[in-house]
């Protein structure tokens, strides 16, 4: 577990940093906060924790500072606050406005407009008694509407039961990831349906045989989980049968295109099989003599016994066109053993933030829009100074138990 420290107005605010997501999860709020996030979709528990503080009546300034220390942006905090208690909307807005000059740069999210960021969610009940993928896709493609809540699919939950015939008809040659070579079938794993906002494409994943099993058993429906991709996200099959790592990197750095995250990289799901020689040219990889002998032997024995299971993780950072490779010693061992290709997953980081204090007008507009989206009257959007709000820092409430507990990950 690690701690994140943030100085706001000369006060040290310490909170538990957010754990990088190990499996695909989509937030019921469309947040794009890259502070301590590996994926663009943060853990829903974080928002529930902060909203819980608002629901319990904690001082607005305390909760907002706590939320910022956890990596949330100020506009999203205002939205959570107003939805928890619309009668306090003016107070929440004024508090946020008074904090703007003191917040860190990333706390004002200018990566996208917050128009339609919140209010276009809907529930399964809105689809009627017989929900279909076509109905979900139409709502998404026409108006960026997203079905919530996102299910805990690893424990057997799904968005809904879709007609088996419909899923079979939609299944095509496109894909956004590969399962491990020695995949383990899971009765709990649903069929994933990936929707692409930019291209209006529907990609069905049945790599674990759920659809075929349902058809063979004569079942009329099959459980599905729908992934709502942002406009800049792409399926990896779009890059050809054997895409190079460099080509995928170039697409991100040139135009911001990202690959759809795999369902679960810890279980071996990967996006591409990258050529070892290409990766050696793209990254600084240690020589054998530069790696601890015990560590080298550990990796070697594991790979020889079990194969190269865990994907290499490549993180691309938009600012500065930076790229990072986790545990490059594994790649060095793979090369030493003559392994020509290794599984790879890509992670992305793009801050795209400007300091709230420097461009307060733009940030204030987002705070206002978020408050209105949460149910506030547009008339609340007046300068904080006019409301006579004090800028004195407040204490931070204790965390609610959802922290940054990390796990040791097997190197192979």
Secondary structure, DSSP 8 states (H G I E B T S, - for coil): --EEEEEETTEEEEEE-----SB----SS-----TT-SSSS--HHHHHHHHHHHHTT--HHHHHHHHHHHT--HHHHHHHHHHH-GGGHHHHHHHHHHHGGGS-GGGSB-SS--TTSSTTEE-GGGG-SS--HHHHHHHHHHH--EESS---GGGT--SEEEEHHHHHHH--S--S-B--TT----TT--EEEEEETTTTEEEEE-TTSHHHHHHHTT-SEEEEEEEEE-TTEE-GGGG-TT--HHHHHHHHHHH--EE---SBGGGT-BSEEEEHHHHHHHS----GGGS-HHHHHHHHHHHHHH-S-S-EEEEEETTTTEEEETTHHHHHHHHHTT--EEEEEEEEE---B--TTTSHHHHHHHHHHHHHHTT--GGG---GGGGT------------S-----------
